[in-house]
């Protein structure tokens, strides 16, 4: 079967919903029939680092099977020894027992519960703020600090810097989130070195569901460049541009190897020592600590990346480059857990992965890019298996439940009584800025969309 190609424009063309089934490869089942998928779940060959065994089973499915046979009691004893040694060292130095990097998400909330309530640790909670916090995410972060009564440090890059990085991130690594990938790796290490706290504790293991490792073949152990290798891909010096200086990017540098070694910095993931169960843990922190879910664009689940207004843009980039998004990832996890059949998973994937996220409007606004430029930039990062394949993008059926504007901007808007278009930097033609108006209007609505939205967008390389 020949691959459908875009014919109107270099990278994008419009198709009506009625034409979509005829244009794309497979009206049911696998979204892209020519790709190889895991024979058990729905992960395609285009996932970064995916490995299939001789039977066609991906490493994430292998890891899920290994997880059942692991002696978790023995692993927990190793964890307890690590934590006891950390507590003894900290008491000798009158210091914190460990650092817990937190976002306020379900995982870091559960980490705080385990480490403070079960193991009696005195942690320093550390947050790198991506400055894209959702209202629900901001509540979850503040609620966790109050619930667990922990000391907390946060670093927030300024909004102008975040906006500039977001534009260059798309070209540099093929998604909008380099500042977050790099920051969550660098800032906790900076705090560890500065305050001489050797132990950092993260949550989910890379072996849990990423497909880039398994419990019996961890592949990557934590070191100072762990997050650069796993997610950021580029060092700060590689992100320098005309409008991004090395000085601007200084906060994203990890400490030197010598400084880390002097303190003895090392990191662990709780999921390598305790049986990890996303669904149960989410229910637990929701029911016991008031953690809140919210609608997350691109997925049928409501808990992963609930703290951010931009996961839909991140996952649209993945879908555009690799032919799968967050729904594929979550559906595959549920297939491994026996919560979905593979056929049910395909239906959810087709209903969610290709939906154009509302958050894209905010991204285009803050970067000054057009939607055509967005897709053209991602085309450079397209996997070879999809180079001449049309990737369908469908319109979102209803507005997002939560407004997709960072919570600090919403708060400022409410407190100042600023109309939403002014707060976002977009004023109607000829209208004066709020500083020179005689009156202001309270309330607000979502960021205005373009006058006309395509019914569907298909991305692909021109014939």
C-alpha positions in Angstrom: 0.0 0.0 0.0 1.5 3.4 -1.0 2.0 6.0 1.7 -0.4 9.0 1.5 1.4 12.3 1.0 0.7 15.9 1.5 -0.1 17.7 -1.7 -1.1 21.2 -0.7 1.9 23.1 0.8 5.3 21.8 1.9 4.3 20.5 5.3 0.6 20.9 6.0 -2.7 20.6 4.2 -6.3 20.7 5.3 -8.7 17.8 5.1 -12.3 17.5 6.2 -13.2 14.8 8.8 -15.2 12.9 6.1 -12.1 12.6 4.0 -9.8 11.5 6.8 -10.6 7.8 6.7 -9.8 7.6 3.0 -6.6 9.6 3.4 -4.9 7.7 6.2 -3.5 4.2 6.4 -5.8 2.2 8.6 -9.4 3.1 9.6 -9.2 0.7 12.6 -6.6 -1.0 14.6 -3.0 0.2 14.3 -2.8 3.9 13.4 0.1 3.3 10.9 -0.1 -0.1 9.4 3.5 0.0 8.0 5.1 0.5 11.4 6.2 -2.4 13.6 4.4 -2.5 17.0 5.0 -4.5 20.1 3.0 -7.7 19.8 1.7 -7.3 23.3 1.1 -3.6 23.8 0.8 -0.6 21.4 4.3 0.8 21.4 5.7 1.4 17.9 9.3 1.0 16.6 9.6 4.8 16.5 9.8 5.1 20.3 13.2 6.3 21.4 15.4 3.5 22.6 12.7 0.8 22.1 14.0 -2.8 22.0 12.1 -5.8 20.8 13.0 -9.4 21.6 13.0 -12.2 19.1 9.2 -12.6 19.7 8.5 -9.0 19.0 7.9 -8.0 22.7 9.1 -4.6 23.7 11.4 -4.0 26.7 8.6 -2.3 28.6 6.4 -5.4 28.4 9.4 -7.5 29.4 10.0 -5.2 32.4 6.3 -5.5 33.4 6.7 -9.3 33.4 10.0 -9.2 35.4 8.3 -6.9 38.0 6.0 -9.7 39.0 8.9 -12.0 39.9 11.2 -9.5 41.7 11.8 -10.1 45.4 10.5 -6.7 46.5 11.0 -7.4 50.1 14.8 -7.9 49.5 14.9 -4.6 47.5 13.1 -2.7 50.2 15.7 -3.8 52.7 18.4 -2.3 50.4 16.3 0.9 50.3 16.0 1.0 54.1 19.8 0.6 54.5 20.4 3.5 52.1 18.0 5.7 54.0 19.3 4.7 57.4 22.8 5.6 56.3 21.6 8.9 54.9 19.9 9.8 58.2 23.0 8.9 60.2 25.2 11.1 58.0 22.7 14.0 58.2 22.4 13.9 62.0 26.2 14.0 62.3 26.2 17.1 60.1 23.0 18.7 61.4 21.7 18.6 57.8 18.7 17.3 55.8 18.5 13.6 55.2 17.9 13.9 51.5 16.6 16.0 48.6 13.2 15.1 47.1 12.8 16.9 43.7 9.0 17.6 43.6 6.6 19.1 41.1 3.4 18.5 43.1 2.5 15.7 40.7 1.1 12.4 41.8 4.6 10.8 41.9 6.3 13.4 44.0 3.3 13.6 46.4 3.6 9.9 46.9 7.3 10.2 47.4 6.8 12.7 50.1 4.3 10.3 51.8 6.7 7.3 51.6 9.8 9.1 52.8 8.3 11.3 55.6 5.4 9.1 56.9 6.9 5.6 56.3 10.6 6.1 56.7 10.7 9.2 58.9 13.0 11.1 56.7 13.6 14.9 57.0 13.9 15.9 53.4 14.5 19.2 51.7 11.9 19.5 48.9 13.3 21.1 45.7 11.3 22.3 42.7 12.4 23.5 39.4 9.4 25.5 38.1 8.8 25.3 34.4 6.7 28.5 34.9 3.8 26.7 33.1 2.0 25.7 36.2 -1.7 24.9 35.8 -4.1 26.1 38.5 -4.6 22.5 39.6 -0.9 21.9 39.6 -0.2 24.9 41.7 -2.8 23.8 44.2 -1.3 20.3 44.3 2.2 21.6 44.9 1.2 24.0 47.8 -1.1 21.3 49.3 1.7 18.8 49.4 4.0 21.2 51.2 1.3 21.8 53.8 0.3 18.2 54.1 3.8 16.9 54.7 5.2 20.0 56.5 8.5 20.0 54.6 11.0 22.8 53.9 11.0 23.8 50.2 13.2 25.6 47.7 12.0 26.6 44.2 13.7 28.1 41.2 11.6 29.8 38.6 13.1 31.1 35.3 11.7 34.4 34.1 8.8 34.2 31.6 10.7 36.0 28.8 13.5 33.4 29.0 11.0 30.5 29.1 9.3 31.9 26.0 12.6 32.2 24.1 13.8 28.8 25.1 10.5 27.3 24.1 10.9 28.5 20.5 14.5 27.3 20.2 13.8 24.1 22.0 11.5 23.0 19.2 14.3 23.3 16.6 17.0 22.0 19.0 15.4 18.8 20.4 12.0 18.5 18.7 9.8 19.5 21.6 9.0 22.7 23.5 10.3 21.7 26.9 14.1 21.8 27.0 14.0 24.3 29.9 12.0 21.8 31.9 14.0 18.8 31.0 17.3 20.5 31.8 16.1 22.4 34.8 14.7 19.4 36.7 18.1 17.8 36.3 20.3 20.8 37.1 18.6 22.6 40.0 18.3 19.7 42.4 22.0 18.9 41.8 22.9 22.6 42.4 21.1 22.5 45.7 22.7 19.2 46.7 26.2 20.6 46.1 25.5 23.9 47.7 23.9 22.5 50.9 26.0 19.3 50.9 23.1 16.9 50.8 24.4 13.8 48.9 21.2 11.8 48.4 18.5 12.7 45.9 15.4 10.6 45.6 13.2 10.5 42.6 10.0 8.4 42.0 9.3 6.2 39.1 12.0 4.0 37.7 13.1 4.3 34.1 12.4 0.6 33.9 8.7 1.1 34.8 7.2 1.9 31.5 9.5 3.9 29.3 10.8 1.0 27.3 14.4 2.3 27.5 15.4 -0.1 30.2 14.1 -3.1 32.2 14.3 -4.0 35.9 16.9 -6.7 35.0 18.7 -4.5 32.5 18.7 -0.9 34.0 21.0 0.4 31.2 21.3 3.9 32.8 22.3 4.5 36.4 22.0 8.0 37.8 24.8 10.4 37.3 25.1 14.2 37.0 24.3 14.0 33.2 21.3 11.6 33.6 18.6 14.0 32.6 20.7 15.4 29.7 21.0 11.9 28.3 17.4 10.9 29.0 15.4 14.0 28.1 17.2 17.3 27.6 19.6 15.9 24.9 21.5 19.2 24.6 23.7 21.0 27.2 23.2 24.7 27.9 26.2 25.6 25.8 24.5 23.9 22.9 21.4 25.9 23.3 23.1 29.3 23.0 21.5 31.5 20.2 21.5 35.1 19.3 18.8 35.8 21.8 19.9 33.1 24.4 23.3 33.9 25.9 25.4 31.5 28.0 24.6 33.9 30.9 20.9 33.4 30.3 21.3 29.7 30.4 23.6 29.6 33.5 20.8 28.3 35.8 20.6 25.1 33.6 24.2 24.0 34.1 24.8 21.0 36.2 27.6 21.3 38.8 31.0 20.0 37.9 31.9 16.4 38.4 34.5 17.5 40.9 31.9 19.4 43.0 29.5 16.4 42.9 32.2 14.0 43.9 33.3 16.2 46.8 29.8 16.0 48.2 29.3 12.4 47.2 26.1 13.2 45.3 24.1 10.1 44.2 20.5 9.5 43.2 18.0 6.7 43.4 14.5 6.0 42.2 12.0 4.7 44.7 10.5 2.6 41.9 13.6 0.5 41.8 13.1 -0.6 45.4 9.3 -0.5 45.9 6.5 -2.0 43.7 5.3 0.9 41.7 1.6 1.2 40.8 0.5 4.5 39.2 -3.2 3.9 39.5 -3.2 2.8 43.1 -0.8 5.5 44.1 -2.9 8.2 42.4 -6.0 7.0 44.2 -4.1 6.9 47.5 -2.8 10.5 47.4 -6.2 11.7 46.1 -8.2 10.0 48.9 -5.7 10.7 51.7 -4.1 14.0 50.9 -6.6 15.8 48.6 -4.5 15.6 45.5 -6.5 16.8 42.5 -6.7 15.4 39.0 -7.6 17.5 35.9 -8.1 17.1 32.2 -4.7 16.5 30.5 -4.7 17.2 26.8 -3.8 14.2 24.5 -4.8 11.5 27.0 -7.8 9.7 28.4 -6.2 9.8 31.9 -6.3 12.8 34.2 -3.2 12.6 36.3 0.1 12.5 34.3 1.5 16.1 34.0 -1.6 17.6 35.7 0.8 20.3 37.0 1.4 21.8 33.5 -0.6 23.7 30.9 1.6 22.5 28.1 1.7 18.6 28.0 -0.5 18.7 24.9 2.1 20.6 23.0 4.9 18.2 24.1 2.8 15.2 23.1 1.7 16.7 19.8 5.4 17.0 19.0 6.0 13.4 19.8 3.0 12.3 17.8 4.2 14.4 14.8 7.7 13.1 14.9 7.1 9.5 16.0 3.5 8.7 15.2 2.3 8.2 18.7 1.5 10.3 21.7 0.5 10.2 25.4 -2.6 8.0 24.7 -0.4 5.3 23.2 1.9 5.4 26.2 -1.0 5.3 28.7 -3.0 2.7 26.8 0.1 0.4 26.6 0.6 0.7 30.3 -3.0 -0.4 30.9 -2.7 -3.3 28.4 0.3 -4.6 30.4 -1.6 -4.2 33.6 -4.6 -6.1 32.2 -6.9 -3.1 32.4 -7.4 -2.9 28.6 -7.5 -5.3 25.7 -5.2 -4.3 22.8 -8.3 -3.6 20.6 -9.7 -1.3 23.3 -6.3 0.4 23.5 -6.2 1.1 19.7 -9.6 2.8 19.9 -8.5 5.1 22.7 -5.2 5.9 20.8 -7.0 6.8 17.7 -9.5 9.0 19.6 -6.8 10.9 21.5 -3.3 11.0 20.0 -4.1 13.1 17.0 -6.2 15.8 18.6 -4.9 19.3 18.2 -4.2 20.6 21.7 -5.7 23.9 22.9 -2.3 24.6 24.5 -0.8 25.0 21.0 -2.4 28.4 20.7 -0.6 29.6 23.8 2.7 28.2 22.5 2.3 29.9 19.2 1.5 33.2 21.0 4.6 33.2 23.3 7.0 32.1 20.5 5.6 34.2 17.6 5.6 31.1 15.4 2.9 30.3 13.0 1.3 26.8 13.0 2.9 26.1 9.7 6.3 27.0 11.1 5.6 24.7 14.1 4.9 21.7 11.9 7.7 22.5 9.5 10.2 22.6 12.4 9.1 19.2 13.7 9.3 17.7 10.2 13.1 18.0 10.5 12.9 15.7 13.5 10.5 13.2 11.9 11.6 9.5 12.2 12.7 8.0 8.9 9.9 5.4 9.1 7.4 8.3 8.9 9.1 10.7 6.5 6.7 10.4 3.7 3.6 9.6 5.8 0.7 12.0 6.4 0.1 12.4 10.1 -3.5 13.4 10.8 -4.4 16.1 13.3 -8.0 16.4 14.3 -9.8 19.4 15.9 -10.6 19.2 19.6 -14.3 18.6 20.3 -14.7 20.9 23.3 -12.7 23.5 25.2 -10.4 22.3 27.9 -11.9 22.1 31.4 -9.1 24.2 32.8 -7.9 27.4 31.2 -4.5 26.8 29.6 -2.7 29.9 30.8 0.0 29.6 33.5 -1.6 30.1 36.9 0.6 33.0 37.9 -0.6 34.9 34.9 -4.2 34.0 35.7 -3.7 35.2 39.3 -2.2 38.5 38.2 -5.1 39.0 35.8 -7.7 38.4 38.4 -6.1 40.6 41.0 -5.5 43.4 38.6 -8.9 43.1 36.9 -7.1 42.9 33.6 -9.0 41.7 30.5 -7.5 38.3 29.4 -6.3 39.6 26.0 -4.3 42.3 27.7 -2.8 39.9 30.2 -1.7 37.7 27.4 -0.2 40.6 25.4 -2.9 40.7 22.8 -5.1 43.8 22.6 -7.9 44.5 20.1 -6.8 46.8 17.3 -6.6 50.4 18.4 -7.3 49.6 22.1 -5.1 51.3 24.7 -3.1 49.1 27.2 -4.6 48.8 30.7 -2.3 51.3 32.2 -3.9 54.2 30.3 -7.5 53.0 30.5 -10.1 54.7 32.6 -11.7 51.5 33.6 -10.9 47.8 33.6 -13.1 44.7 33.2 -13.1 41.9 35.6 -13.4 38.2 34.6 -11.9 36.5 31.6 -12.2 33.8 29.0 -9.7 31.5 27.3 -7.0 33.0 25.1 -8.7 34.0 21.8 -8.2 31.5 19.0 -7.6 32.4 15.3 -10.7 33.6 13.4 -10.9 30.3 11.7 -9.7 26.9 12.7 -9.1 24.0 10.3 -11.5 21.0 10.7 -8.4 18.8 10.6 -4.8 19.1 9.7 -2.6 16.5 8.1 1.1 16.8 8.3 3.5 15.2 5.9 6.2 15.8 3.3 5.2 17.2 0.0 5.2 15.0 -3.0 
